[in-house]
Amino acid sequence: MTEPLCWEATYAIALALKRAHPDVDLHHVSLQMIFDWTVALPEFQDEPALANDGILAAIYQDWFEETIHER
């Protein structure tokens, strides 16, 4: 069983999104898409209303860094 995800776990969320959307072009991903995809993750268990642009941008940055380091 996987650990529940909350907004403060930006790196863990980024890894989950990377697994869920392996072929996405991050240059075309918006913060709204990050939000929608995060709250749709089965292991996500935080309050959606707690999200803000800073958290969503941190998730994007973690995801982006993970993607560029695998090339």
C-alpha positions as CSV (number, residue, x, y, z in Angstrom):
1,M,0.0,0.0,0.0
2,T,1.3,3.4,-0.9
3,E,1.6,6.4,1.5
4,P,-1.2,9.0,1.3
5,L,-0.1,12.1,-0.5
6,C,-0.6,15.6,0.8
7,W,0.3,19.0,-0.7
8,E,3.5,19.4,1.3
9,A,4.9,16.2,-0.4
10,T,5.6,18.0,-3.7
11,Y,8.4,15.6,-4.8
12,A,6.3,12.5,-4.1
13,I,3.4,14.1,-6.0
14,A,5.7,14.9,-8.9
15,L,6.9,11.3,-9.1
16,A,3.3,10.0,-9.0
17,L,2.3,12.4,-11.8
18,K,5.3,11.4,-13.8
19,R,4.2,7.7,-13.5
20,A,0.6,8.6,-14.3
21,H,1.4,10.8,-17.3
22,P,4.7,9.5,-18.7
23,D,4.4,10.9,-22.2
24,V,3.2,14.5,-21.3
25,D,5.2,17.4,-22.7
26,L,5.8,19.5,-19.6
27,H,6.1,22.7,-21.8
28,H,2.3,22.4,-22.3
29,V,1.3,21.6,-18.7
30,S,-0.5,24.3,-16.7
31,L,-0.8,24.7,-13.0
32,Q,-4.5,23.9,-13.4
33,M,-3.6,20.6,-15.0
34,I,-1.2,19.9,-12.2
35,F,-4.0,20.6,-9.7
36,D,-6.5,18.4,-11.6
37,W,-4.2,15.5,-12.0
38,T,-3.0,15.7,-8.4
39,V,-6.4,15.6,-6.8
40,A,-7.3,12.7,-9.2
41,L,-4.4,10.6,-7.9
42,P,-5.8,7.6,-5.9
43,E,-3.3,8.1,-3.1
44,F,-3.9,11.9,-2.8
45,Q,-5.8,12.6,0.5
46,D,-5.4,16.3,1.2
47,E,-7.9,19.1,1.0
48,P,-8.0,20.4,-2.5
49,A,-8.7,23.9,-1.3
50,L,-5.3,24.1,0.4
51,A,-3.5,24.2,-3.0
52,N,-1.9,27.5,-4.1
53,D,0.2,28.5,-7.1
54,G,3.4,28.1,-5.0
55,I,2.7,24.5,-4.2
56,L,1.6,23.7,-7.8
57,A,4.7,25.4,-9.2
58,A,6.9,23.4,-6.8
59,I,5.3,20.1,-8.0
60,Y,5.9,21.2,-11.6
61,Q,9.6,22.1,-10.8
62,D,10.2,18.7,-9.1
63,W,8.6,16.9,-12.0
64,F,10.6,18.9,-14.6
65,E,13.9,18.3,-12.7
66,E,13.1,14.5,-12.5
67,T,12.4,14.5,-16.3
68,I,15.5,16.3,-17.4
69,H,17.8,14.2,-15.1
70,E,16.7,11.0,-16.8
71,R,17.9,12.1,-20.3
